[in-house]
Amino acid sequence: MATVRSTKVKTFSAACFHLAFALTAFIGTPGRALDFSPQETWRSLEGVRIPVLMFTDPEGRIRYQPPGGWNFSGGGATFALYPPNIDGAVMKFAVLQHAAGLPEITAFPSADLAKWAQNYLATDAEEVKLLTENPSPFMLNGKPSREFVFDYKSASQHFQSSVAVLDWSEHEHLAVIITALAGDFKAVHSAGTSSLFSWSLRKSETAATPAPTTASAVSADSTAPGPTPIKAVNQ
């Protein structure tokens, strides 16, 4: 029995090594499917205009409502959101392409996946501690996620980060990383995770149909009240 267990651990460890290579080497490569280049629009709820972002995918369009007042930057394979007036806080999305045939995220041992997740902490992270593993804090397109929350020091400051990953498609994983100073993390993580429940994929017969532009959306009801639209930032 001991020999069988040892073989299984080695197999998973090897698979995790290939996972770590795949999920870093192919970030930003041409031909990716899920595209985080944002298109700004809004939806109306009882006369109130609510900012919404649209992303494209071969199966259709993704609609996502970020936390209120958060700014954004990026596009393509990566995307980031920044809560206002909270230094050091960010929520990142990353499309991670890989070759077909890797085990599903749910198949990897916690220890191996937690070790891989540490690649998304600050490069100078010290005194890293794994605080908790959340089996599926959210689902996107019906796919469960796995999340690991870390505590560490970076640039002489105390940070916490959550790293969540899920199987998006046969050739893609999707990672969601939320980072903030330890004192801000709970509120930032809660707001960021809650926003993911607005994520919806609207399938269409025509792949990656462009979303309406902000200008065209506003012109449909230019008098509709609502918050100031989210702003793109260069960070």
C-alpha positions as CSV (number, residue, x, y, z in Angstrom):
1,M,0.0,0.0,0.0
2,A,2.8,2.4,0.8
3,T,4.3,1.9,-2.6
4,V,1.0,2.6,-4.3
5,R,0.6,5.8,-2.3
6,S,4.1,7.0,-3.2
7,T,3.5,6.4,-6.9
8,K,0.3,8.4,-6.7
9,V,1.9,11.3,-5.0
10,K,4.7,11.4,-7.6
11,T,2.2,11.3,-10.4
12,F,0.2,14.3,-9.0
13,S,3.4,16.2,-8.2
14,A,4.5,15.7,-11.8
15,A,1.2,16.8,-13.1
16,C,1.3,19.9,-10.8
17,F,4.8,20.7,-12.2
18,H,3.4,20.6,-15.7
19,L,0.4,22.7,-14.5
20,A,2.7,25.3,-13.1
21,F,4.7,25.5,-16.4
22,A,1.6,25.6,-18.5
23,L,-0.2,28.3,-16.5
24,T,2.8,30.6,-16.7
25,A,4.4,29.9,-20.0
26,F,1.3,30.5,-22.1
27,I,-0.1,33.6,-20.5
28,G,-0.7,36.2,-23.3
29,T,0.0,33.8,-26.2
30,P,-1.9,34.4,-29.4
31,G,-5.0,32.4,-30.1
32,R,-6.5,32.6,-26.6
33,A,-10.2,32.2,-26.3
34,L,-11.4,34.2,-23.4
35,D,-10.5,37.9,-24.0
36,F,-10.6,40.5,-21.2
37,S,-10.4,43.5,-23.5
38,P,-13.3,45.4,-21.8
39,Q,-16.2,47.0,-23.5
40,E,-18.0,49.4,-21.2
41,T,-21.8,49.6,-21.1
42,W,-24.5,49.7,-18.4
43,R,-27.7,48.2,-17.4
44,S,-30.8,50.0,-16.0
45,L,-32.5,48.9,-12.8
46,E,-35.6,50.8,-11.8
47,G,-34.2,53.9,-13.6
48,V,-30.8,53.6,-12.1
49,R,-27.8,53.2,-14.5
50,I,-25.3,50.6,-13.3
51,P,-21.9,50.3,-15.0
52,V,-21.2,46.9,-16.6
53,L,-18.2,45.4,-18.4
54,M,-18.5,43.0,-21.4
55,F,-15.8,40.5,-22.3
56,T,-15.7,38.1,-25.3
57,D,-15.5,34.3,-25.5
58,P,-16.0,31.9,-28.4
59,E,-19.3,30.8,-26.8
60,G,-20.7,34.3,-26.6
61,R,-20.4,37.4,-24.4
62,I,-19.6,37.7,-20.7
63,R,-21.3,40.4,-18.7
64,Y,-19.7,41.4,-15.4
65,Q,-20.6,44.1,-12.9
66,P,-17.5,45.2,-10.9
67,P,-17.8,46.4,-7.4
68,G,-19.1,50.0,-7.3
69,G,-16.5,52.7,-7.9
70,W,-13.6,50.3,-8.7
71,N,-11.3,51.3,-11.6
72,F,-9.8,48.9,-14.1
73,S,-6.8,48.4,-16.4
74,G,-5.5,45.7,-18.8
75,G,-7.1,43.6,-21.4
76,G,-6.5,40.4,-23.5
77,A,-5.3,37.7,-21.2
78,T,-5.2,39.7,-18.0
79,F,-7.4,42.3,-16.3
80,A,-7.2,44.1,-13.0
81,L,-9.6,46.1,-10.8
82,Y,-8.6,48.6,-8.1
83,P,-10.8,49.7,-5.2
84,P,-10.7,53.5,-4.6
85,N,-8.7,54.9,-1.8
86,I,-7.2,51.6,-0.7
87,D,-3.4,51.5,-1.3
88,G,-2.0,48.2,-2.4
89,A,-5.3,46.6,-3.1
90,V,-6.0,44.9,-6.5
91,M,-8.2,42.1,-8.0
92,K,-6.7,40.4,-11.0
93,F,-8.0,38.0,-13.6
94,A,-5.7,35.9,-15.7
95,V,-6.4,33.5,-18.6
96,L,-4.1,30.6,-18.4
97,Q,-3.8,28.4,-21.5
98,H,-2.6,24.9,-21.4
99,A,-2.5,21.8,-23.5
100,A,-5.4,19.4,-23.5
101,G,-5.3,16.4,-21.2
102,L,-4.4,18.0,-17.8
103,P,-6.4,16.8,-14.8
104,E,-9.2,19.0,-13.7
105,I,-8.4,21.5,-10.9
106,T,-10.4,19.5,-8.5
107,A,-8.1,16.5,-9.0
108,F,-4.9,18.2,-7.7
109,P,-3.9,17.6,-4.1
110,S,-4.2,20.7,-1.9
111,A,-0.5,20.8,-1.1
112,D,0.6,20.9,-4.7
113,L,-2.0,23.4,-5.8
114,A,-1.3,25.7,-2.9
115,K,2.4,25.6,-3.8
116,W,1.6,26.6,-7.4
117,A,-0.7,29.4,-6.1
118,Q,2.2,31.0,-4.3
119,N,3.6,32.0,-7.8
120,Y,1.0,34.8,-7.7
121,L,2.2,36.4,-4.5
122,A,4.6,39.3,-4.5
123,T,8.1,38.3,-5.7
124,D,9.6,39.5,-2.5
125,A,7.0,37.7,-0.3
126,E,8.5,36.6,3.1
127,E,7.1,34.6,6.0
128,V,4.4,33.1,3.8
129,K,1.6,31.3,5.6
130,L,-1.3,29.5,4.1
131,L,-4.3,30.6,6.1
132,T,-7.1,28.6,4.6
133,E,-8.4,26.7,1.5
134,N,-11.9,27.4,0.3
135,P,-13.2,24.5,-1.8
136,S,-15.5,26.7,-4.1
137,P,-16.1,30.3,-3.0
138,F,-17.7,31.0,-6.4
139,M,-18.6,29.4,-9.7
140,L,-18.2,30.9,-13.1
141,N,-20.1,29.4,-16.0
142,G,-21.1,26.6,-13.7
143,K,-17.5,25.6,-13.1
144,P,-16.3,25.3,-9.4
145,S,-13.2,27.0,-8.1
146,R,-10.5,26.4,-5.6
147,E,-9.1,29.2,-3.5
148,F,-6.1,29.5,-1.2
149,V,-5.6,32.5,1.1
150,F,-2.1,33.5,2.1
151,D,-0.6,35.8,4.7
152,Y,2.9,37.3,4.1
153,K,5.2,40.3,4.3
154,S,6.2,42.3,1.3
155,A,8.2,45.6,1.1
156,S,8.1,45.6,5.0
157,Q,4.3,45.6,4.9
158,H,1.8,42.9,6.0
159,F,-0.3,41.6,3.1
160,Q,-2.9,38.9,2.4
161,S,-3.8,37.4,-0.9
162,S,-6.3,34.9,-2.2
163,V,-5.6,32.9,-5.3
164,A,-8.5,31.1,-6.9
165,V,-8.4,29.0,-10.0
166,L,-11.0,27.1,-12.1
167,D,-11.3,25.1,-15.3
168,W,-12.7,27.6,-17.8
169,S,-12.5,25.4,-20.9
170,E,-10.7,22.4,-22.3
171,H,-7.6,24.5,-23.0
172,E,-7.9,27.3,-20.4
173,H,-7.8,27.8,-16.7
174,L,-9.0,31.1,-15.1
175,A,-7.2,32.5,-12.1
176,V,-8.6,35.3,-9.8
177,I,-6.2,36.9,-7.4
178,I,-7.2,39.4,-4.7
179,T,-4.5,41.2,-2.8
180,A,-4.6,43.9,0.0
181,L,-2.9,45.0,3.1
182,A,-4.0,42.6,5.9
183,G,-6.2,45.2,7.6
184,D,-8.1,45.9,4.3
185,F,-8.2,42.3,2.9
186,K,-11.5,41.1,4.4
187,A,-13.5,44.0,3.0
188,V,-11.7,44.0,-0.4
189,H,-12.0,40.2,-0.7
190,S,-15.7,40.2,0.2
191,A,-16.5,42.9,-2.4
192,G,-14.4,41.3,-5.1
193,T,-15.8,37.8,-4.6
194,S,-19.4,39.1,-4.3
195,S,-19.0,40.8,-7.7
196,L,-18.2,37.5,-9.3
197,F,-21.8,36.4,-8.8
198,S,-22.8,39.0,-11.4
199,W,-20.7,37.1,-14.0
200,S,-22.9,35.6,-16.8
201,L,-22.1,34.1,-20.1
202,R,-24.7,34.8,-22.8
203,K,-24.2,32.2,-25.5
204,S,-24.8,33.2,-29.1
205,E,-24.7,31.5,-32.5
206,T,-22.2,34.0,-33.7
207,A,-19.0,33.7,-31.7
208,A,-17.6,36.7,-29.9
209,T,-20.2,39.1,-31.0
210,P,-19.1,42.7,-30.1
211,A,-20.8,44.3,-27.2
212,P,-22.5,47.7,-27.5
213,T,-20.2,50.6,-26.9
214,T,-20.7,52.9,-23.9
215,A,-21.6,55.7,-26.2
216,S,-24.4,53.8,-27.9
217,A,-25.7,52.4,-24.6
218,V,-25.9,55.8,-23.1
219,S,-27.6,57.3,-26.1
220,A,-30.5,54.9,-25.7
221,D,-31.4,56.7,-22.4
222,S,-29.2,59.7,-21.9
223,T,-31.3,61.0,-19.0
224,A,-31.1,57.8,-16.9
225,P,-29.7,58.6,-13.5
226,G,-26.8,56.5,-12.1
227,P,-23.3,56.5,-10.7
228,T,-20.3,57.8,-12.4
229,P,-19.1,55.2,-14.9
230,I,-16.1,53.1,-13.9
231,K,-12.8,54.5,-15.2
232,A,-9.9,52.8,-16.9
233,V,-6.6,53.5,-15.2
234,N,-3.0,53.0,-16.3
235,Q,-1.2,50.9,-13.6
